[in-house]
């Protein structure tokens, strides 16, 4: 019976769904609000402050509801509700929704719906599952210690069948008296719900990856179709792959050996490994396409009434190659929000920084909402064996200051966010819930004000260039993963944008081209516009333009205007400033050193007699930081992939960027708020481009009135959230 239904509903590869009747009672839409994508609840802007848990208990839902938190999320393994091909059992879900509504009568619920497959389906469809590199289908993986088969995301049958299951689930919800409380769907799959290929959890957590998927006939067929669309002719495919025998009919998913073979130190050499780059690219696009497919199911079945979202876009937060199709999802009309856990690498108090793992400004420019997952531990969280180093706060005070820092980041970015009470009880104390109440009020009230960016620094990243990085991670970690902390400590706000968003705002004075190894013709034209006088400064970071159809050192100069040379060596890439560097940047002493202690190759030193050498590569006596004025634009190149906040601040100051805080604190600034997380105690002077009034919204305290400079004595490892305005303005409803 099920198969007959599916055949009737399949149209052009998608499920043709009946439009649901409009829900009544609650309306939640995503729309523009003062220039920012914002949730609207029954026509009123809302910050999307949310409670999420894997351990649902009525008292926790009640506590957060009493604290004013309206949005609620929890996980449902949808495949477990699909009992037989023709029967479903949603009673556990129904019971939990009733518990939530009893505890929090105004709850706005968007379940995290995990898309997998029932055991009976996996048994009935042995040819629709993922195949490992060694031909195996059944192996242990995270979440399945005793082993499992995994449905292939490329399988049309799996998509259609799970689409039918999802559709049936939505129809069931909308037939219930409480149906209007379900306002959206967070669609999840893959490892840890986060849409990476299931076995890649080792790689995802920066460990060596040994098992690779998907080598199924479905994935192979889709790969060949993707290649045909990309290259058009077999002549072009063969030229790109440097392979005279490959065809659209015999191209294969790349072998484990080729995936693990970095053919140029930290890189895949496109002259030898373009087939590897293409395979990673295709696998990313397959994930994005799969997410979009199920978002479409939701939109069709709810007549566009429910919002949709997924974990994705970890361009600056995971070495996994599966997240390199963010632009495709941002172009998808059927998805409303992207999400990821906050960065894990700088969570400690004081020296840490609350960072996001995606170029959030680009997400917003595409009209999508960023919904941060705040899974920070609290002082009530049991010790975890999954976390090394900083394992979480040991007392309430540290918890409060970390959570304030998280809220500061959310307000700064104009993002939504959920407190992830993962194991339950992480906030189970009167003191913790008092904190939640205050932070919820701050977040909720923030949407009444202009949260637009005032950043004059843009950090430019390119997701497709990441495909050229090998699996080892040493370059990714130094170049991408570790950088948000340094940018966060400049003392000025920074926007992270994707390269194809260059030119969409004229607010930036300084551009940092972080990982532009491969630049398309269209993106090159955007960059050339900056180079023709539409920027104060451009800082090029390690290996810009190195990859064309081969390793092309001459292209680096064509792109940047600075001649480079390649040294086939692998070494810690550290730059030591010389006297000329000290002269240009008086805040930095001669001998100041920045960079990475990790061995990275190849070495790419400047080799341009017309450029001023500001620093040398330690151990090489080669120019490592150089300056050249091109068309009136200050142009820099650094041979070290790892930057420092001191150097970034010095270049920013020389570029005319306004520095709000000269202390190395974590700083968060937008048009209506400035927040500081202190790296050390003592006085610091905050400087503004105009006279301001500052009000401490957490402590209900006026800090300063109508002044351009504010000197504040701030304790170490504390967070202050300041509204730029008066208490009366803040409290006005």
Secondary structure, 3 states (H helix, E strand, C coil): CHHHHHHHHEECCEECCCCCCCCCCCCEEEEEECCEEEEEECCEEECCEEEEECCCCHHHHHHHHHCCCCEEEEEEEHHHHEEECCEECCHHHHHHHHHHHHHCCCCEEEEEEECCCCHHHHHHCCCCECCECCCCCCEEECCEEEEECCECCCCHHHHHHHHHHHHHHHHHHHCCCCHHHEEEEEEEECHHHECCCHHHHHHHCCCCCCCCECCCHHHHHHHHHHHHHHHCCHHHHHHHHCCCCCCCCCCCCCCHHHHHCCCECCECCHHHHHHHHHHHHHHHHHHHHHHHHHHHHHHHHCCCCCEEEEECCCCCCCCCHHHCCHHHHHCCCCCCEEEEECCCCCCCCCCCCCCCCCCHHHHHHCCCEEEEEECCCCCCCCCCCCCCCCCCCCCHHHHHHHHHHHHHHHHHHCCEEEEEECCCCCCCCHHHHHHHHHHHHHHHHHCCCCCCCCCCEEEEECCHHHHHECCCCHHHHHHHHCHHHHHHCCCCCEEEEEHHHCCCCCCCCEEEECCCCCCCHHHHHHHHHHHCCCCCEEEEECCCCCECCCECHHHHHHHHCCCEEEEEEEEEEEEEECHHHHHHCCCCCCCCEEEEEEEEEEEEEECCCCCEEEEEECCCCEEEEEEEEECCEEEEEECCCCCCHHHHHHHHHHCCCCCCECCCCEEEECCCEEEEECCCCEEEEEEEEEEEEEEECCCCEEEEEEEEEEEEEECCCCEEEEEECCHHHHHCC
